[in-house]
Amino acid sequence: MKRSLRSHIESNINKTWSKKGRYNNGIVGLALLFPVDAFADAPTWTPGPDFRALNGASPCNTAFVRDNGDGTQTVVVAGLTAQLPSMTGGTWTEDEVWTVTAPVDDFDGCGLGSSAYGITAMWHVPGAVIERELYATHPAAAVDAYWEEFQKTYGFLPEGEHRGAGGWPFGKGQAWTYLICYPDGRAGEDEVTLLETAVALARKFDAKARVYPYNLHRKELEGPFGDDSVSCLRFVARSMGKAL
């Protein structure tokens, strides 16, 4: 497996590599696709069967939305930190879970597409129904804790739907991560680091690798992500080196 992957990486680098070329010439992207049961031991939580993940489904999502079918929607976000008055009117000191129901258009100013924390803007929307719970004793807290430790250990979080490209890039339900290497001597992000990191991840999680070359005409990487580096190769490599 390692020999074959090395060959794929090197051949895709050589397709566009040039010492006199543009800065991005020779870069390659590598997607790792995880089996369905790769994270079966991880805790999970959703507010209910009719909710969908707010910012793209992934195993570690704790923000959800439901269309109520009457022109309103309900958004649930877990792990919100102090910003406004507390549930009892004093100083907000403990993390919370918010469940907010309001007309769909009322959520337009929240910026939920980029940050689930924007739900706190609904505090100022007249008529919004807001339910607040303590996060520490909520099931979502266990989910967050698990994935926080996972990221510290392995340097990445598995992805599902992709916000930038939209939809499931490798089929519905397929978890993945994506790395980019720069064979120009950039410390910790060269082709050797990519190979060793990808092999370690593939062996640890039984993942399959796909390699994408740089497109000289479009001036971006082939594949579903372009030059959007979802996971930082240098950080993943450093974390994997400690974990294994």
N, C-alpha and C positions, 0 to 999 in steps of 0.2 A: 504494500500500500504506500509506504513512504517513497519508494523508488518511483512509482507511477506518478504520485503527486508532485514530486520534485520535477519530473519531466514536464508535466503540465504547466507548472509555474514558470519554469525557465523558458519553455517554448512560447508562452504568452508574453513574457517580458521581451523576448527577442523580436517579436513581431513589430514592436514600435520603439525599441531601445535605440538611442543615439546619443553619444556624448555631446554632440553639438545641437541636439534637438531641444524642444521645449521642456519646461520644468517637469511636466507630467508624463513625458514620453517614457514608456517602459513600465509604468505602474500597472499593477494587477489587483483585481478584487477577488475575494474568495468567500463564498457563502458556505456555511455549515448547516446542514439540515438534520434536525434531531428526530429520532423515532417517537412515535406517539406516546410510548410509556417512559420516555427519558426522564421525566420529572413527576412520575406517578406518586412519589412519596411526599411531594410538597403539599402543604395545607392549601385549601381553596375556600373561597367564599364569594357568594353573589347575593344581592338583595332579594332575588326571586327569579323564576323561570322566564319572565317576560323582559328582563333587563339585558342590555347588551353593553359591552365594554365601551367606555366613553371615548378613549383616544387610541383605539386599535387593540384588538384582543391579544392578550399574551398571558402566560401562566401566572404572572405576578400583578395582574390588574386589580386595583381596589377603587376604581371610579366607574360608575355605571349610569346609564340613562334608559328610561322607558317612555315610549309614546303611549299616552293614556287614551288616545282615540277620540278625545273631545276638544282638541286644540291646545291641550296642556301636555307637559311632560314632567317627569320626575327624575331628578338627578341625585345620585348618592355619591358622596366623596368621603373617604376615610383618611384619617391622619392629618387633619387640618390643625395648624399651629396657631398660637395666640395672635390676635390682631384686633378683635372687636370686644365689646362687653361680654362677660361670661353668660352662661345660661341663666344664672340667678341675678344678673345685673351688675355684678362686681367686676373685678379685673379677671380677664380670661388668662388662665395660667396652665391649663391642661389641654392636651390634644383632644380633638373631637371628631365625630362622624356627623356630617350634615346630610339630611334628606330634604330636598327642596322641590316643591310642586308649584308651577306657575304656567301661564301661557307661553308657548314656545318662543314667540318673539321677545318676551321679556328677558330671555337669557342672552340676547344678542351682544350685550356689552360686557359679558363675563370673560370673554377670551378663552372659553373652555377648549377650543381646538388646540391651543398651545400649552395651557396649564390648567389642570383640574382645580388648582387653588383659586381660580377666578370665581368659583361658586360663591365665595364670601361677598362678592359684589351684590348678590341677591338680598343681602341684609337691608339695602337701601331701596328695594323695589316694592312699592305699595301693593299689598294683596298677595305677595308671595308667602306660601305656607312653608315654614322652616321648622323641622324637627332636629334637635341636637342631642347627641348621646356622647358619653365619655368613650374615648378611643381605647384607653388602656384595658378595659374589660370587654371590648368588642371582638368578635371573631376575626375581623380584618387585621387586627394588630398582630395576630400570629402569622398571617400571610406576609405582612410587611417585614416582620422580624426574620422570617425564613429567607426571603429574597435579599434582604440587606446583608445577611451573613453569606449568602450564595455569591453576591457580587464582590464582597471582600475577598472571598476565597478564590474565585475563578476569573474575576475581572470583567464580567459581562452579565447581562440579563437576556434570557431568550426572548425573541420577538415573535409576534404573530402577524396581525394586519400591519401594513406599513402606512403611516400617516402621509409621508411624502409622495409615494407613488399611488397609494390607495389600494385597498383590497388585500387579498392574500397572495403574495408574490409567488409562492410555490404550491398553491392549492390550499383550500380551506382546512384549517386545523393544523397546518404544518408549521411547527416552531423552528426558528432559525436564528443565526447571528451572522454578521458580515464584517469582514476585515479588509483593509487595504494595505498593500506594501509599496514602498517607494525605494526602488533599487538604485538610489543615488547616494548612498552612504548615510542617509538619515538614521541616527542612532535608534536602535530598537524597533525599526519599522522596515528593515530590509527583507530580501527574499529568504534568507536563512532563518530569520526570526519567524517569518510567516510559515515556512515549512514546519519548523519544530513545534510551533504553537498549534497549527492546524492538526498535525498528527497527534499531539497530546489530547486535544479536544475530541478528535474523532475516536480515539481509543477509549477515553474516559466515558463518553456519552454515546458511543456507537453511531456517530454522526457520519453523514456523507458529504463530501466536499465538491463544490463546483467552482471553477476558476474562470474569470472574465478578463479579457485583454482591454487595453486602452484603444479607443477608436480615434485615429488621427484626424478623420474628417469631421466627426461630431465634437471632437475635443472633450470627450468624457469616456468613462468606462462603459463597456458593454454590460448587458444584464439589466435587472429591474431597478437598480439603485443609482446608477451613474456614479458620481464621486462622493456620495453620501456615506461617510464612514460611521456606521451605526455603533460599532465597538472600536475602541482605540487599541490597535495591535500592540503597542508598547506596554500599555497597562495590562492587557490580558496576558501577554507573555510573562510579565513580571509576577502577576498573581499565580499563574499556572506553575511557574518555576518554584514557588513556595508551597503550592498545594500538593504537588506530585513528588 
